[in-house]
Amino acid sequence: MRLLIIRHGDPDYARDTLTEKGHREAALLAEKMKNEKIDFLYSSPLGRAKDTGMYVAKALGREKDVKIEPLFREFNIDKAVVLPDGTERHLLWDLLPEYWTKQSDFYEREGWKQHPALQQSDVVGYYHQVVEKFDQILSEHGYTREGEYYRTEQGNTDTIAIFCHFGLEMILLSHLCGISPFPLLHHFVALPTSVTTLYTEERRQGIATFRCCGFGDISHLYKGGEEPSFSARFCEVFGDGTRQD
């Protein structure tokens, strides 16, 4: 099985769609993927992801085949972390390094879920809802979670594309890799319309894991002469005029 996790184009959050730049990015993505073998398409219910996915679906002649999955939406403010002083709320990927890197629990496979700041939010419960739905979908396509790997009665070479969001992508990757999401959320970034590709490996019959062979590919933007969006990044140098908070 091949799994494509695709972030939406440059977002217009206020109108829950894409900016003009985001539409150009999505069009270039569709041009790149129009000859791809994609068997199943899933999308977040949010407009920016649906709009991106529709560009690709139209290029494939598959507009009616996109399945909307409510749990593939981005985490919102209700899924926020309350710091110990109780005065601030932060999205999971928006904690400052001087705080989160000192929390040893955040690096642990299961320990991060027990951290006091997480216990005051609904992040952990939502995480479990998302990965359980993800595993249900994988099971429907022939791969059933068993511990830290997947059991398959008959492996396949189907391709599943998921149009979603940066935070959601990191959650899915953390689950597939069996690691805490925090290092991924804070040390990696999937830029708008980037494509992350994973394949199953079935080295012993019936036992499969997923291996990432390409993270955050935006070659379609470079080919089309479109500058990558800064969305989901923070300033390279303090005070350089780009996003600090």
BELFENWO-V240467 format. One record per residue. N is the residue number from 1. SS is DSSP state (alpha for helix, beta for strand, coil for the rest). OMEGA is omega in radians with two decimals (none if undefined). Layout:
<<N/SS/OMEGA> <N/SS/OMEGA>>
This chain:
<<1/coil/3.02> <2/beta/-3.12> <3/beta/3.09> <4/beta/3.08> <5/beta/-2.96> <6/beta/3.09> <7/beta/3.11> <8/coil/3.09> <9/coil/-3.12> <10/coil/-2.93> <11/beta/2.88> <12/beta/-3.03> <13/alpha/-3.07> <14/alpha/-3.11> <15/alpha/3.14> <16/coil/3.08> <17/beta/3.13> <18/beta/2.98> <19/coil/3.05> <20/alpha/3.09> <21/alpha/3.13> <22/alpha/3.08> <23/alpha/3.10> <24/alpha/3.12> <25/alpha/-3.11> <26/alpha/3.10> <27/alpha/3.10> <28/alpha/3.07> <29/alpha/-3.14> <30/alpha/3.11> <31/alpha/3.12> <32/alpha/-2.97> <33/alpha/-3.02> <34/coil/3.13> <35/coil/3.13> <36/coil/2.98> <37/coil/3.10> <38/coil/-3.03> <39/coil/-3.09> <40/beta/-3.13> <41/beta/3.08> <42/beta/3.12> <43/beta/2.88> <44/coil/3.09> <45/coil/-3.09> <46/coil/-2.99> <47/alpha/-3.07> <48/alpha/3.09> <49/alpha/3.12> <50/alpha/-3.12> <51/alpha/3.10> <52/alpha/-3.13> <53/alpha/-3.10> <54/alpha/3.05> <55/alpha/-3.13> <56/alpha/-3.13> <57/alpha/3.12> <58/alpha/3.13> <59/alpha/3.14> <60/alpha/-3.04> <61/coil/-3.02> <62/coil/-3.04> <63/alpha/-3.07> <64/alpha/-3.03> <65/alpha/-3.11> <66/beta/3.13> <67/beta/3.14> <68/beta/3.11> <69/coil/-3.07> <70/alpha/-3.09> <71/alpha/3.07> <72/alpha/3.05> <73/coil/3.10> <74/coil/3.00> <75/coil/3.08> <76/coil/-3.02> <77/alpha/3.10> <78/alpha/3.11> <79/alpha/-3.02> <80/coil/3.13> <81/beta/3.07> <82/beta/-3.14> <83/coil/-3.04> <84/coil/-3.13> <85/coil/3.06> <86/coil/-3.03> <87/coil/-3.07> <88/coil/3.05> <89/beta/-3.08> <90/beta/2.96> <91/coil/-2.98> <92/coil/-3.09> <93/coil/-3.02> <94/coil/3.07> <95/coil/-3.13> <96/coil/-3.10> <97/alpha/-3.11> <98/alpha/3.05> <99/alpha/-2.93> <100/alpha/-3.11> <101/coil/3.12> <102/coil/3.14> <103/coil/-3.06> <104/alpha/3.13> <105/alpha/-3.05> <106/alpha/-3.14> <107/alpha/-3.01> <108/coil/-3.07> <109/coil/3.12> <110/coil/-3.05> <111/alpha/-3.11> <112/alpha/-3.10> <113/alpha/-3.09> <114/alpha/-3.10> <115/coil/-3.09> <116/alpha/-3.13> <117/alpha/3.13> <118/alpha/-3.13> <119/alpha/3.13> <120/coil/3.14> <121/coil/3.08> <122/coil/-3.11> <123/alpha/-3.04> <124/alpha/3.12> <125/alpha/3.14> <126/alpha/3.08> <127/alpha/-3.12> <128/alpha/3.09> <129/alpha/-3.10> <130/alpha/-3.05> <131/alpha/3.07> <132/alpha/3.08> <133/alpha/3.10> <134/alpha/3.12> <135/alpha/3.09> <136/alpha/3.13> <137/alpha/3.11> <138/alpha/3.11> <139/alpha/3.10> <140/alpha/3.14> <141/coil/2.96> <142/coil/-3.10> <143/coil/-3.04> <144/beta/-3.11> <145/beta/3.07> <146/beta/-3.05> <147/coil/-3.11> <148/coil/3.06> <149/beta/-3.10> <150/beta/3.10> <151/beta/3.11> <152/coil/3.09> <153/coil/3.11> <154/coil/-3.13> <155/coil/-3.13> <156/coil/3.13> <157/coil/3.06> <158/coil/3.04> <159/beta/3.08> <160/beta/3.07> <161/beta/3.11> <162/beta/3.11> <163/beta/-3.01> <164/beta/-2.93> <165/coil/-3.10> <166/alpha/-3.10> <167/alpha/-3.14> <168/alpha/3.11> <169/alpha/-3.13> <170/alpha/3.08> <171/alpha/3.14> <172/alpha/3.14> <173/alpha/3.13> <174/alpha/3.14> <175/alpha/-3.13> <176/alpha/-3.09> <177/alpha/3.13> <178/coil/-3.13> <179/coil/3.06> <180/coil/3.10> <181/alpha/-3.00> <182/alpha/3.10> <183/alpha/3.11> <184/alpha/-3.09> <185/alpha/-3.04> <186/alpha/-3.12> <187/alpha/3.12> <188/coil/3.01> <189/coil/3.05> <190/coil/-3.08> <191/coil/-3.13> <192/coil/-3.08> <193/coil/3.08> <194/coil/-3.10> <195/beta/3.04> <196/beta/-3.03> <197/beta/3.06> <198/beta/3.04> <199/beta/2.97> <200/beta/2.98> <201/beta/-3.12> <202/beta/-3.05> <203/beta/2.97> <204/beta/-3.01> <205/coil/3.07> <206/coil/-3.11> <207/beta/-3.05> <208/beta/2.95> <209/beta/3.12> <210/beta/3.08> <211/beta/3.13> <212/beta/3.12> <213/beta/3.08> <214/beta/-3.12> <215/beta/2.96> <216/beta/-3.12> <217/beta/3.07> <218/coil/-3.11> <219/alpha/3.12> <220/alpha/3.11> <221/alpha/3.12> <222/alpha/3.13> <223/alpha/-3.12> <224/coil/3.12> <225/coil/-3.13> <226/coil/3.12> <227/coil/3.11> <228/coil/3.11> <229/coil/3.11> <230/coil/-3.03> <231/coil/-3.12> <232/coil/3.04> <233/coil/3.01> <234/coil/-3.01> <235/coil/3.10> <236/coil/3.10> <237/coil/-3.07> <238/coil/3.07> <239/coil/-3.10> <240/coil/3.09> <241/coil/3.07> <242/coil/-2.98> <243/coil/3.12> <244/coil/-3.14> <245/coil/none>>
